[in-house]
Amino acid sequence: MIGGMMVGPSVHPIEAPPLTENAMPRPRIRMQSLQGMPATLAGFLLRFFQFSFSLASLSVISSTSDFPSVTAFRYLVAAVSLQCLWSLSLAIADIYAILVRRSYRNSTIVTFFSIGDGITSTLTFSSACASAGITVLIGNDLNDCAQNHCSRFETATAMAFMSWFAASPSFFLNFWTLASK
């Protein structure tokens, strides 16, 4: 207290020092393009394989007449359909970026790709696991492959796993790039 008045701390704004003529602006930090990331040739190949395997799985499972009777197989159709659309759209974006020689170094775009890859790869993996469980149940436990399309179910499930194997590197590379920024 000074002279009966309460004095509290005060904050005075400090002006930024003026820039000198020799001052260099700080360089912008850009994300590195690793092979396998979007807008690289390896990234396009990963997208191509994701699309191809999920399309093969979708074609094989939907060629059977009795897949709608099992929820796991309907889930597989939905998951690989989503994987097909996602992979095809990003493959087209990769082709465009490669042709115009651009790179997706914006962290917002890489975050979007990473989240999309994480969701689609998780759905594909879980649907493939569920379908594998039903296929084992039908083939090994019930010994009912004569009436069902076990070989087609196994092929569709294997193609879904292959699609997941191709989708996982895309997710991990994008996620690692964001985490290391």
PAMIMAR-599255 format. One line per field, with one value per residue: residue in three letters; y, z, x of N, C-alpha, C, O in turn. Coordinates in nm, 3 decimals. Atoms other than C-alpha are relative to their C-alpha. Layout:
rest = c(ALA|...);
nyy = c(Y|...);
nzz = c(Z|...);
nxx = c(X|...);
cayy = c(Y|...);
cazz = c(Z|...);
caxx = c(X|...);
cyy = c(Y|...);
czz = c(Z|...);
cxx = c(X|...);
oyy = c(Y|...);
ozz = c(Z|...);
oxx = c(X|...);
END
This chain:
rest = c(MET|ILE|GLY|GLY|MET|MET|VAL|GLY|PRO|SER|VAL|HIS|PRO|ILE|GLU|ALA|PRO|PRO|LEU|THR|GLU|ASN|ALA|MET|PRO|ARG|PRO|ARG|ILE|ARG|MET|GLN|SER|LEU|GLN|GLY|MET|PRO|ALA|THR|LEU|ALA|GLY|PHE|LEU|LEU|ARG|PHE|PHE|GLN|PHE|SER|PHE|SER|LEU|ALA|SER|LEU|SER|VAL|ILE|SER|SER|THR|SER|ASP|PHE|PRO|SER|VAL|THR|ALA|PHE|ARG|TYR|LEU|VAL|ALA|ALA|VAL|SER|LEU|GLN|CYS|LEU|TRP|SER|LEU|SER|LEU|ALA|ILE|ALA|ASP|ILE|TYR|ALA|ILE|LEU|VAL|ARG|ARG|SER|TYR|ARG|ASN|SER|THR|ILE|VAL|THR|PHE|PHE|SER|ILE|GLY|ASP|GLY|ILE|THR|SER|THR|LEU|THR|PHE|SER|SER|ALA|CYS|ALA|SER|ALA|GLY|ILE|THR|VAL|LEU|ILE|GLY|ASN|ASP|LEU|ASN|ASP|CYS|ALA|GLN|ASN|HIS|CYS|SER|ARG|PHE|GLU|THR|ALA|THR|ALA|MET|ALA|PHE|MET|SER|TRP|PHE|ALA|ALA|SER|PRO|SER|PHE|PHE|LEU|ASN|PHE|TRP|THR|LEU|ALA|SER|LYS);
nyy = c(-0.116|-0.125|-0.114|0.044|0.057|0.135|0.001|0.136|0.010|-0.053|0.058|-0.098|0.069|-0.026|-0.005|0.085|-0.080|-0.015|0.089|-0.063|0.029|0.128|0.108|0.097|0.066|0.139|0.089|0.080|0.143|0.076|0.143|0.077|0.099|0.134|0.090|0.063|-0.107|-0.048|-0.074|0.066|0.118|0.112|-0.027|0.038|0.146|0.050|-0.027|0.090|0.134|-0.004|0.001|0.126|0.109|-0.019|0.025|0.146|0.054|-0.038|0.076|0.142|0.021|-0.033|0.098|0.108|-0.033|0.006|-0.086|-0.088|0.070|-0.006|-0.141|-0.026|-0.016|-0.131|-0.096|0.005|-0.072|-0.143|-0.049|-0.004|-0.104|-0.126|0.003|-0.023|-0.141|-0.080|0.024|-0.051|-0.147|-0.045|0.036|-0.106|-0.119|0.026|-0.011|-0.143|-0.064|0.046|-0.061|-0.143|-0.006|-0.064|0.089|-0.033|-0.026|-0.073|0.091|0.024|0.104|0.125|0.044|0.056|0.129|0.091|0.040|0.085|0.129|0.071|0.051|0.104|0.121|0.067|0.066|0.111|0.105|0.061|0.077|0.120|0.091|0.055|0.093|0.118|0.079|0.068|0.099|0.113|0.065|0.077|0.105|0.095|0.039|0.054|0.088|-0.028|-0.069|0.050|-0.083|-0.141|-0.038|-0.021|-0.048|-0.141|-0.075|-0.005|-0.089|-0.138|-0.036|-0.017|-0.127|-0.109|-0.010|-0.058|-0.143|-0.060|-0.005|-0.113|-0.126|-0.030|-0.089|-0.136|-0.060|-0.019|-0.105|-0.130|-0.026|-0.025|-0.132|-0.098|0.008|-0.046|-0.141);
nzz = c(0.000|0.008|-0.031|-0.021|0.125|0.032|0.127|0.051|0.111|0.127|0.118|0.105|0.124|0.051|0.145|0.066|0.054|0.146|0.079|0.061|0.143|0.020|-0.060|0.096|-0.051|-0.038|0.109|-0.030|-0.010|0.082|-0.026|0.098|0.073|-0.004|0.093|-0.064|-0.037|0.116|0.106|0.039|0.081|-0.090|-0.056|0.102|0.010|-0.116|0.025|0.107|-0.057|-0.089|0.085|0.073|-0.091|-0.054|0.112|0.018|-0.111|0.022|0.114|-0.034|-0.102|0.053|0.101|-0.066|-0.018|-0.139|-0.093|-0.083|-0.116|-0.110|-0.030|0.018|0.142|0.038|-0.054|0.089|0.123|-0.030|-0.029|0.120|0.089|-0.048|0.031|0.145|0.029|-0.060|0.070|0.136|-0.001|-0.032|0.113|0.100|-0.052|0.014|0.141|0.031|-0.065|0.067|0.133|-0.010|-0.085|-0.128|-0.115|-0.108|-0.120|-0.093|-0.110|-0.003|0.100|-0.048|-0.110|0.063|0.057|-0.109|-0.066|0.095|0.009|-0.127|-0.007|0.100|-0.026|-0.117|0.044|0.087|-0.082|-0.087|0.082|0.045|-0.116|-0.022|0.110|-0.020|-0.106|0.054|0.096|-0.079|-0.058|0.103|0.058|-0.093|-0.113|0.045|0.116|0.089|0.118|0.122|0.033|0.000|0.092|-0.091|0.070|0.033|-0.125|-0.039|0.093|-0.030|-0.128|0.025|0.073|-0.096|-0.080|0.086|0.009|-0.128|0.000|0.084|-0.059|-0.125|0.017|0.029|-0.127|-0.090|0.053|-0.020|-0.142|-0.048|0.050|-0.087|-0.135|-0.003|0.042);
nxx = c(0.083|-0.072|0.086|0.137|0.056|-0.047|-0.072|-0.012|-0.095|0.048|-0.064|-0.020|-0.037|-0.136|0.002|-0.098|-0.110|0.011|-0.084|-0.117|-0.009|-0.066|0.079|0.051|0.120|-0.021|0.043|0.118|-0.029|0.094|0.001|-0.073|0.078|-0.057|0.065|0.115|0.092|0.075|-0.069|-0.123|0.028|0.028|0.132|0.097|0.002|0.074|0.143|0.042|0.017|0.116|0.119|0.010|0.035|0.136|0.092|0.004|0.078|0.138|0.052|0.013|0.104|0.132|0.039|0.073|0.141|0.042|-0.073|0.082|0.056|-0.096|-0.031|-0.143|-0.027|0.055|-0.097|-0.115|0.039|0.003|-0.136|-0.085|0.055|-0.057|-0.143|-0.012|0.025|-0.106|-0.126|0.011|-0.005|-0.136|-0.087|0.019|-0.069|-0.144|-0.036|-0.001|-0.115|-0.123|-0.007|-0.031|-0.120|0.031|-0.007|0.092|-0.079|0.084|0.031|0.144|0.028|-0.059|0.086|0.120|-0.037|-0.033|0.125|0.073|-0.069|0.020|0.138|0.026|-0.079|0.058|0.123|-0.035|-0.058|0.100|0.093|-0.071|-0.007|0.134|0.027|-0.085|0.062|0.118|-0.048|-0.050|0.117|0.071|-0.085|-0.061|0.084|0.128|-0.025|0.112|-0.052|0.063|0.115|-0.041|-0.108|-0.115|-0.120|0.021|-0.008|-0.141|-0.069|0.040|-0.062|-0.144|-0.018|0.022|-0.122|-0.104|0.031|-0.041|-0.146|-0.041|0.049|-0.070|-0.117|0.044|0.041|-0.113|-0.088|0.065|0.006|-0.135|-0.038|0.065|-0.055|-0.138|-0.006);
cayy = c(0.000|0.341|0.645|0.443|0.325|-0.035|-0.080|-0.392|-0.523|-0.355|-0.486|-0.254|-0.369|-0.398|-0.297|-0.533|-0.414|-0.277|-0.506|-0.425|-0.428|-0.742|-0.938|-1.252|-1.391|-1.728|-2.009|-2.192|-2.553|-2.784|-3.143|-3.396|-3.617|-3.977|-4.249|-4.393|-4.059|-3.894|-3.740|-3.986|-4.280|-4.530|-4.363|-4.404|-4.770|-4.828|-4.665|-4.874|-5.197|-5.092|-5.026|-5.344|-5.579|-5.422|-5.429|-5.797|-5.871|-5.682|-5.858|-6.205|-6.167|-6.004|-6.279|-6.522|-6.542|-6.602|-6.333|-6.110|-6.379|-6.326|-5.993|-6.026|-6.060|-5.757|-5.567|-5.683|-5.551|-5.215|-5.184|-5.278|-5.054|-4.763|-4.868|-4.876|-4.525|-4.381|-4.543|-4.452|-4.088|-4.056|-4.242|-3.984|-3.705|-3.871|-3.898|-3.530|-3.427|-3.639|-3.500|-3.135|-3.209|-3.091|-3.235|-3.250|-3.087|-2.905|-3.052|-3.013|-3.226|-3.486|-3.495|-3.554|-3.835|-3.988|-3.988|-4.130|-4.401|-4.487|-4.521|-4.719|-4.951|-5.022|-5.097|-5.318|-5.509|-5.563|-5.675|-5.915|-6.060|-6.102|-6.267|-6.496|-6.605|-6.687|-6.867|-7.083|-7.150|-7.262|-7.461|-7.620|-7.622|-7.687|-7.882|-7.715|-7.603|-7.817|-7.596|-7.267|-7.084|-7.137|-7.085|-6.757|-6.642|-6.731|-6.550|-6.237|-6.241|-6.287|-5.996|-5.778|-5.862|-5.779|-5.445|-5.378|-5.468|-5.206|-4.945|-4.972|-4.823|-4.523|-4.459|-4.508|-4.289|-4.005|-4.038|-4.053|-3.743|-3.554|-3.678|-3.587|-3.235);
cazz = c(0.000|-0.093|0.065|0.151|-0.210|-0.314|-0.589|-0.798|-1.063|-1.395|-1.737|-1.994|-2.351|-2.498|-2.855|-3.090|-3.187|-3.540|-3.807|-3.922|-4.284|-4.241|-4.065|-4.256|-4.229|-4.061|-4.315|-4.336|-4.231|-4.484|-4.437|-4.609|-4.877|-4.797|-5.049|-4.967|-4.872|-5.091|-5.417|-5.449|-5.687|-5.401|-5.247|-5.574|-5.593|-5.239|-5.334|-5.650|-5.456|-5.191|-5.460|-5.655|-5.357|-5.215|-5.559|-5.596|-5.251|-5.332|-5.667|-5.525|-5.220|-5.416|-5.678|-5.420|-5.377|-5.003|-4.865|-4.750|-4.505|-4.291|-4.119|-4.128|-4.505|-4.542|-4.321|-4.547|-4.853|-4.686|-4.563|-4.890|-5.081|-4.865|-4.909|-5.288|-5.297|-5.062|-5.240|-5.586|-5.493|-5.336|-5.628|-5.863|-5.638|-5.638|-6.016|-6.045|-5.794|-5.970|-6.312|-6.201|-5.975|-5.655|-5.311|-5.029|-4.757|-4.590|-4.246|-4.277|-4.591|-4.442|-4.129|-4.346|-4.534|-4.210|-4.046|-4.359|-4.391|-4.022|-4.046|-4.369|-4.272|-3.933|-4.095|-4.358|-4.100|-3.864|-4.145|-4.276|-3.926|-3.884|-4.226|-4.149|-3.829|-4.013|-4.287|-4.028|-3.858|-4.182|-4.312|-4.008|-3.733|-3.924|-4.215|-4.442|-4.734|-4.982|-4.960|-4.912|-5.119|-4.884|-5.144|-5.254|-4.895|-4.822|-5.135|-5.053|-4.697|-4.816|-5.060|-4.779|-4.566|-4.861|-4.899|-4.530|-4.570|-4.845|-4.647|-4.325|-4.459|-4.594|-4.254|-4.059|-4.292|-4.279|-3.905|-3.844|-4.060|-3.849|-3.523|-3.619|-3.731);
caxx = c(0.000|0.126|-0.041|-0.353|-0.402|-0.378|-0.122|-0.138|0.090|0.061|0.141|0.288|0.296|0.640|0.682|0.859|1.202|1.215|1.349|1.696|1.793|2.000|1.726|1.633|1.281|1.266|1.250|0.921|0.936|0.779|0.681|0.902|0.756|0.835|0.766|0.425|0.274|0.012|0.139|0.425|0.454|0.468|0.162|-0.024|0.077|-0.049|-0.382|-0.398|-0.347|-0.597|-0.853|-0.775|-0.792|-1.106|-1.272|-1.177|-1.320|-1.639|-1.679|-1.623|-1.849|-2.130|-2.121|-2.260|-2.632|-2.638|-2.406|-2.696|-2.807|-2.495|-2.438|-2.059|-2.064|-2.291|-2.046|-1.763|-1.949|-2.004|-1.644|-1.476|-1.718|-1.608|-1.244|-1.293|-1.439|-1.176|-0.882|-1.008|-1.062|-0.718|-0.557|-0.707|-0.578|-0.234|-0.230|-0.319|-0.051|0.212|0.122|0.135|0.436|0.275|0.302|0.051|0.257|-0.029|-0.083|-0.461|-0.470|-0.236|-0.454|-0.762|-0.585|-0.459|-0.803|-0.966|-0.702|-0.739|-1.116|-1.123|-0.839|-0.998|-1.334|-1.173|-0.971|-1.263|-1.494|-1.229|-1.186|-1.562|-1.589|-1.297|-1.470|-1.792|-1.599|-1.421|-1.754|-1.917|-1.620|-1.459|-1.718|-2.040|-1.882|-2.136|-1.920|-2.110|-2.419|-2.232|-1.974|-1.680|-1.409|-1.564|-1.607|-1.244|-1.124|-1.324|-1.193|-0.833|-0.871|-1.008|-0.704|-0.476|-0.654|-0.594|-0.224|-0.201|-0.400|-0.201|0.127|-0.064|-0.217|0.105|0.312|0.061|0.019|0.394|0.443|0.190|0.337|0.693|0.605);
cyy = c(0.123|0.111|-0.041|-0.057|-0.137|0.003|-0.146|-0.003|0.055|-0.060|0.108|-0.074|0.042|-0.005|-0.091|0.087|0.010|-0.096|0.077|-0.040|-0.136|-0.117|-0.087|-0.059|-0.146|-0.090|-0.081|-0.148|-0.074|-0.147|-0.072|-0.098|-0.132|-0.087|-0.078|0.102|0.042|0.085|-0.054|-0.124|-0.121|0.017|-0.036|-0.151|-0.063|0.019|-0.094|-0.141|-0.005|-0.012|-0.136|-0.114|0.017|-0.020|-0.150|-0.064|0.029|-0.081|-0.146|-0.023|0.031|-0.094|-0.121|0.043|0.008|0.088|0.091|-0.068|0.006|0.145|0.033|0.022|0.130|0.112|0.005|0.077|0.151|0.055|0.006|0.096|0.137|0.009|0.026|0.148|0.088|-0.015|0.055|0.152|0.051|-0.041|0.104|0.128|-0.018|0.014|0.148|0.068|-0.042|0.067|0.149|0.027|0.085|-0.103|0.047|0.017|0.079|-0.095|-0.028|-0.111|-0.134|-0.054|-0.065|-0.138|-0.103|-0.050|-0.092|-0.137|-0.081|-0.060|-0.114|-0.126|-0.075|-0.073|-0.122|-0.116|-0.070|-0.082|-0.127|-0.101|-0.065|-0.102|-0.126|-0.090|-0.078|-0.108|-0.123|-0.076|-0.089|-0.118|-0.105|-0.051|-0.065|-0.101|0.015|0.074|-0.047|0.088|0.148|0.022|0.028|0.056|0.147|0.088|0.015|0.095|0.146|0.048|0.024|0.131|0.120|0.017|0.062|0.151|0.071|0.008|0.115|0.133|0.039|0.087|0.144|0.072|0.029|0.107|0.138|0.037|0.033|0.139|0.109|0.001|0.054|0.146|0.090);
czz = c(0.000|0.024|0.014|-0.126|-0.024|-0.138|-0.041|-0.113|-0.128|-0.114|-0.105|-0.126|-0.046|-0.151|-0.055|-0.055|-0.152|-0.071|-0.058|-0.146|-0.026|0.055|-0.110|0.057|0.030|-0.112|0.044|0.002|-0.078|0.035|-0.110|-0.069|0.002|-0.102|0.075|0.046|-0.123|-0.093|-0.030|-0.081|0.087|0.067|-0.098|-0.012|0.118|-0.020|-0.107|0.054|0.099|-0.081|-0.067|0.091|0.056|-0.110|-0.027|0.110|-0.019|-0.114|0.036|0.099|-0.056|-0.112|0.060|0.026|0.147|0.096|0.082|0.124|0.122|0.020|-0.024|-0.147|-0.053|0.049|-0.088|-0.129|0.025|0.020|-0.125|-0.104|0.039|-0.031|-0.148|-0.032|0.052|-0.078|-0.142|-0.001|0.032|-0.108|-0.110|0.044|-0.010|-0.144|-0.040|0.059|-0.066|-0.136|0.005|0.092|0.125|0.109|0.104|0.129|0.103|0.110|0.011|-0.097|0.048|0.119|-0.054|-0.059|0.109|0.071|-0.091|-0.014|0.127|0.009|-0.099|0.026|0.121|-0.039|-0.087|0.081|0.086|-0.081|-0.053|0.114|0.027|-0.109|0.012|0.108|-0.049|-0.099|0.071|0.063|-0.102|-0.047|0.099|0.107|-0.044|-0.114|-0.104|-0.126|-0.128|-0.042|-0.012|-0.097|0.080|-0.073|-0.039|0.125|0.045|-0.090|0.029|0.129|-0.017|-0.074|0.091|0.090|-0.082|-0.017|0.129|0.009|-0.085|0.060|0.125|-0.018|-0.029|0.129|0.088|-0.050|0.020|0.149|0.057|-0.045|0.087|0.139|0.007|-0.040|0.117);
cxx = c(0.088|-0.101|-0.146|-0.065|0.061|0.064|0.018|0.100|-0.062|0.081|0.007|0.039|0.138|-0.009|0.108|0.111|-0.014|0.094|0.116|0.005|0.059|-0.081|-0.059|-0.129|0.030|-0.049|-0.122|0.039|-0.107|0.014|0.077|-0.092|0.074|-0.073|-0.109|-0.102|-0.079|0.088|0.138|-0.038|-0.033|-0.136|-0.110|-0.009|-0.073|-0.150|-0.054|-0.023|-0.116|-0.129|-0.019|-0.044|-0.141|-0.104|-0.012|-0.084|-0.149|-0.062|-0.024|-0.114|-0.138|-0.044|-0.071|-0.143|-0.042|0.080|-0.091|-0.058|0.091|0.042|0.147|0.035|-0.059|0.092|0.124|-0.029|0.002|0.141|0.087|-0.055|0.054|0.149|0.023|-0.016|0.113|0.130|-0.002|0.010|0.139|0.100|-0.011|0.070|0.152|0.046|0.009|0.123|0.131|0.014|0.035|0.120|-0.021|0.008|-0.100|0.079|-0.079|-0.044|-0.149|-0.038|0.054|-0.080|-0.127|0.028|0.026|-0.126|-0.081|0.063|-0.020|-0.139|-0.022|0.082|-0.053|-0.129|0.029|0.056|-0.105|-0.102|0.066|0.012|-0.135|-0.034|0.084|-0.058|-0.120|0.041|0.054|-0.116|-0.071|0.084|0.045|-0.096|-0.131|0.016|-0.111|0.046|-0.067|-0.118|0.038|0.115|0.127|0.122|-0.015|0.008|0.145|0.079|-0.033|0.064|0.150|0.028|-0.023|0.121|0.113|-0.022|0.041|0.152|0.052|-0.042|0.078|0.125|-0.040|-0.038|0.121|0.097|-0.058|-0.004|0.138|0.048|-0.062|0.060|0.142|0.016|0.033);
oyy = c(0.132|0.124|0.038|-0.098|-0.160|0.048|-0.227|0.100|0.041|-0.092|0.167|-0.155|0.158|-0.099|-0.107|0.196|-0.085|-0.128|0.190|-0.131|-0.197|-0.233|-0.038|-0.093|-0.210|-0.067|-0.121|-0.194|-0.057|-0.195|-0.033|-0.152|-0.147|-0.066|-0.133|0.068|0.008|0.152|0.016|-0.171|-0.197|-0.081|-0.093|-0.205|-0.160|-0.071|-0.143|-0.204|-0.105|-0.092|-0.190|-0.191|-0.081|-0.072|-0.199|-0.153|-0.059|-0.126|-0.203|-0.114|-0.036|-0.091|-0.201|0.161|0.069|0.069|0.122|0.000|-0.028|0.211|0.141|0.103|0.192|0.212|0.112|0.151|0.227|0.163|0.106|0.148|0.215|0.115|0.097|0.206|0.178|0.084|0.110|0.209|0.149|0.028|0.140|0.195|0.078|0.073|0.190|0.145|0.039|0.108|0.197|0.142|0.174|-0.223|0.167|-0.077|0.111|-0.203|-0.134|-0.197|-0.236|-0.175|-0.170|-0.231|-0.218|-0.169|-0.194|-0.238|-0.203|-0.174|-0.219|-0.237|-0.198|-0.187|-0.226|-0.232|-0.193|-0.187|-0.231|-0.221|-0.185|-0.208|-0.236|-0.213|-0.195|-0.215|-0.236|-0.199|-0.204|-0.230|-0.224|-0.170|-0.164|-0.173|-0.084|0.159|0.024|0.111|0.224|-0.072|0.142|0.147|0.222|0.196|0.122|0.170|0.231|0.163|0.119|0.201|0.223|0.130|0.142|0.228|0.183|0.108|0.173|0.235|0.158|0.181|0.237|0.187|0.140|0.183|0.230|0.152|0.123|0.208|0.208|0.107|0.105|0.199|0.211);
ozz = c(0.076|-0.051|-0.024|-0.121|-0.001|-0.235|0.033|-0.161|-0.152|-0.099|-0.143|-0.125|-0.036|-0.209|0.005|-0.107|-0.217|-0.021|-0.107|-0.190|-0.129|0.043|-0.205|0.176|-0.038|-0.168|0.160|-0.081|-0.054|0.074|-0.226|-0.007|-0.062|-0.127|0.182|0.070|-0.235|-0.048|-0.086|-0.074|0.057|0.090|-0.059|-0.025|0.101|0.009|-0.097|0.020|0.104|-0.049|-0.067|0.055|0.069|-0.083|-0.054|0.083|0.002|-0.104|-0.001|0.081|-0.020|-0.155|-0.013|0.045|0.179|0.217|0.195|0.215|0.233|-0.073|-0.072|-0.180|-0.143|-0.020|-0.111|-0.177|-0.058|-0.030|-0.147|-0.186|-0.047|-0.071|-0.185|-0.104|-0.018|-0.110|-0.189|-0.086|-0.027|-0.128|-0.172|-0.037|-0.040|-0.170|-0.107|-0.009|-0.077|-0.174|-0.079|0.117|0.157|0.084|0.121|0.205|0.210|0.082|0.061|-0.064|0.036|0.133|-0.006|-0.039|0.097|0.100|-0.046|-0.017|0.121|0.051|-0.062|0.006|0.123|0.003|-0.073|0.058|0.094|-0.035|-0.064|0.091|0.054|-0.079|-0.019|0.096|-0.015|-0.104|0.028|0.068|-0.073|-0.060|0.072|0.138|0.016|-0.146|-0.152|-0.178|-0.229|-0.161|-0.077|-0.154|0.083|-0.022|-0.034|0.122|0.090|-0.041|0.030|0.139|0.038|-0.043|0.076|0.122|-0.030|-0.020|0.124|0.059|-0.053|0.035|0.154|0.059|0.018|0.150|0.140|0.030|0.061|0.185|0.140|0.030|0.120|0.200|0.112|-0.044|0.100);
oxx = c(0.185|-0.197|-0.233|-0.181|0.180|0.003|0.074|0.145|-0.182|0.199|-0.094|0.132|0.178|-0.063|0.215|0.086|-0.058|0.202|0.100|-0.066|0.029|-0.040|-0.118|-0.134|0.111|-0.156|-0.134|0.118|-0.227|0.120|0.070|-0.185|0.178|-0.192|-0.084|-0.217|-0.042|0.180|0.222|-0.151|-0.124|-0.207|-0.213|-0.119|-0.147|-0.228|-0.167|-0.123|-0.188|-0.217|-0.129|-0.134|-0.215|-0.213|-0.122|-0.164|-0.233|-0.176|-0.126|-0.194|-0.235|-0.159|-0.129|-0.172|-0.143|0.070|-0.054|-0.106|0.048|0.089|0.178|0.121|-0.002|0.111|0.180|0.056|0.052|0.174|0.156|0.020|0.095|0.198|0.117|0.066|0.159|0.196|0.097|0.078|0.184|0.200|0.089|0.133|0.224|0.151|0.103|0.191|0.224|0.124|0.110|0.155|0.058|0.002|-0.122|0.097|-0.026|-0.097|-0.188|-0.120|-0.014|-0.095|-0.169|-0.050|-0.015|-0.138|-0.134|-0.008|-0.039|-0.155|-0.074|0.032|-0.050|-0.151|-0.035|0.020|-0.107|-0.146|0.001|-0.001|-0.143|-0.090|0.037|-0.055|-0.137|-0.020|0.029|-0.115|-0.104|0.033|0.031|-0.098|-0.174|-0.079|-0.167|-0.027|-0.064|-0.138|-0.034|0.170|0.175|0.188|0.083|0.066|0.186|0.164|0.057|0.107|0.205|0.124|0.044|0.160|0.191|0.073|0.093|0.205|0.155|0.022|0.092|0.144|0.026|0.001|0.135|0.151|0.012|0.022|0.151|0.117|0.003|0.077|0.182|0.127|0.042);
END
